Amino acid sequence: MSLKTCILFLSVLFAGGILCAGNELVKDGKACSAIIVGEKPTRSAQFAAFELQHLIKLITDCEVPIVAKAPEPVKTRLNVGADSCEYAKKTAAGLTGEEYAVESKGNDIYLFGNDSPEFGKVDYNSPKTFPPLNYEFRGTEFAVYDFLEKACGVRFYSPGDDGTVYQKSPTLSVNTPSIRRAPKMDAFRNALYHSPETRDGFLLRHRWRTALIYSEMGHNAFSIYYRYWKPSKIPHLAKLFIAHHPEYFAQGYEGKNAANSLRTWSWPDDKDLPSQVCFSHPEVRKYFAREAVDAYNGKNAVGAISRAKRMPGKPFYYPMGEDDVGNICLCAECAKEKGTNPRWDGRAQLRWINGIAREAAKLNPDVGIATWSYEHSLFYDKTIPLEKNVSVQVCIAPQSWFHPDVYKKQHGIYKEWIENEGGKRPITVWTYLLTPAWEAQRIYKYQKFFPVLYPWKVGEYFKEFANDGVKGAFVEVQLKHNPLEAYVAARICDDPSVDVNQLIDEYFTFYYGKAGPAMRQFYKRLEEHAWNIGNYHEYVKKNPPRGSFTYYVHPDFANYHLGNPKVMAELQGYIDSALKSASAPVEKKRVQKFIDDIWRQAVEGRVEFEKRDRERKNPVPEATLAYTAEYGGDPMKADFQASGKAFPMTTVDGKAAKTQASLRFASDSTHFYVLFQEKDPGASSRPKADIWGDNLEIFFTNEKKSEYFQFAVAPDGRTEAIQVSVVNGVVREEKWNVAPVVKSGVDANGWTLKLAIPLKSFSPLIPLEPGKPLYANFFRTRGFDWTEKSLCWSPIFSIVHREGLPRVGKIFLARKSHAKTIDCNSSFKVTGDGKYPDGWKCDHAAKPGFENIFGVKDGVLTIDSLGRSDMFRVERRDYVKVNAGDKIVFEFKAKGKNTAFCGLYFYPWPPGGWNRVEFSPTGEWKDFKVVVPVERTAQKKGENSVINEVRILLGVNLSGRPSPSAVEIKNMKVSLQPGEK
Ligand SMILES: [Zn+2]
């Protein structure tokens, strides 16, 4: 039956009543068929029989028996599996791989396929007993599903009976199409990786023909650590240890406490544990080649993640994926291209794979190695020709292919692989369909988000993959957020001949019934909107995400720029109309499920976003730290008073706190220092509490505000330190190895805490530099005080500390001054047809009639008050880093009349302020040396004395000295003389 007649058939079926003649399975609620499985059915046949029985019962309310032998009399025999009858047995013997057949003849319907010879007893209620999805041929299962879909009008759209579409009828009579085929992508198909591990979840995986037969990729370079790094802390793995061979592992990370997925369990305190193996060491290559060959021979290595198994008649590729944490080996051989080739690390990885593949082929030419083109190796590079026994999984993110730059890059790389390598080796894909949910919930943590739905685009892309001969697709998609995309991808991986438009139209018609047209319009409008770069925030347009897994597209402001009020109102209209038109209870239930899973949270998210957006307009606090001295990591020596001002802590909503608490900061070239003081007479009498209920809690983050350190100190000095990083899109939470100096004291007046945190412990997650901002927030967690549970430095307008990351304040770290010449274009060079020296500016000259105050000719700068008594200044636009107490020295030749001055504008601003020193030029050229101290001229007591930056200026007519002045200046040199420290 062609798909068209099938649709016609279905529409007749759904109009009510069975019109087609054919085999009767159930008549007027009575079984006139039996499911025959034989005496020794495979696991796949048993399971398939249960599925067939269950679906017929859903349709007819009648349970057709499952029997070993056909009972007499029975009208229709449903022969399921090769053991069901002689014909099936004989025909199935000629099938290989995942092949299956659906046929009918007279009173017999044949549903069988090539099944692995596994005969464990299946209990339909227990998913543990179902045939495994990995490394088991399940042809009979597929035959039954095809029969249910194509002959019985069943569709499996989402988990459970509510997610299954069928037409209820007391009579079921079928025309059986004749089918003999195997799923198109024969290596693997998986669109339900992130789905619930429940019985319904497993049933749906089977119904969507999820399978793994060969060439799966994964992070799998771990087993060698147990044998050649150090004994694991886990006793049974410790027994694997042979000898310490540090040269087998990535060089250059000693003492760096590098990330490693095994760390938490096996080597928690080992600062030398490297993230990766050495890609070039010959013994490492031989080791993994042996591991691959052992797996081929049916013996998976203890400690290896992969359970890869050789499947009869199929190729074998053992997965060799490095850990997902970067930190590639820096030995001379691995890093030989570092600094000369930006792809050095990915190329080192490919050479490693080639090395393993060569060694494996020496041992057994049928053993292949699977690798990927992923993140740092997402490129096609024909200068590293791959060995012939290597398969490649290209890791790409169609979720972001609305962006022309991402599409061009990722699709381009994918096509290069297909065109150059598709004929030589299996090419598979790993696709990300995870955003925006993943970013909203895991990376930016704003939780509720505007969804992006794009089933037609998924259909287009997956058809291209399948038609290009891609052998396997691993689809990272969350069923809850993108149910239709997952379905479309799964169907095409099985059978790319499906008509995508028809497949999707069917979904709306069958699944949503009368609400279908409105739901279809909702999807259509949303896909058109989301697949148009013009509708995205400037940030997204200008920052195409890099790598394989393209996150950093949906920070909340960008997500709700896409989900703007106008488009949301339009989409709401379709939802309202769907709710109104849904008539059958199951239709109403399905529309409601869509609202519950996808739409309501988007609407609530918009409201929450608008609130956050208003609150964000409140400026975050900034502290600028002055350099005073080196304190050597001793917080007791830090001069907090001279380093910057004190900040009172407020409630999380920015209101004055009931309990007085304040913060001061300081820094030197090695440490960041904190002084926390809380006035609370109850402090000394409070019982000791859990650290997360009574602490000073600090969040340090980077400019992107997605990765952070969370650090807590309790009043008794206990600390907890957590590091949260995003590596290749995966959020990793682990211990932050930081060695703070903590001086904590509680007395009758309250709690005083002084801290010193080494700057080097922030690296590499947060690159810090003196003078540059450290993004941080401070919470006084008072879990014992239910009236005021948290105080903070920068108000976050939420009670969840982690949600406050976008509201961190800025602390400009102190920077020590050094004597130096300041480059301020002091030779007054003018390039092009500029009127003023490059980088200099005079605001007064912008006014009509004042254009000639400031001029330059042949390296001589002229400032002329043009006969007025007003003060006029010209300034250099860039900032010079300084500290209070430094001096700026101006040396130059000048001539002119009356008063002129050299000066400095101070920053940060406010409170700003300036300082200047005058000189008196005469009619003759003369040498001048003017020293301007970096200190405010009229400082009120208690005013912030911190100065971090200055701008240089020159002028005439100091205020209070009205006398028309003019000055010409040349041969200037400006230098910084550090203050005495
Ligand atoms: Zn190396």
Boltz pocket constraint, residues with backbone or C-beta under 6 A from the ligand:
constraints:
  - pocket:
      binder: B
      contacts: [[A, 249], [A, 250], [A, 251], [A, 277], [A, 278], [A, 279], [A, 280], [A, 281], [A, 329], [A, 330], [A, 331], [A, 332], [A, 333], [A, 334], [A, 335]]
      max_distance: 6.0
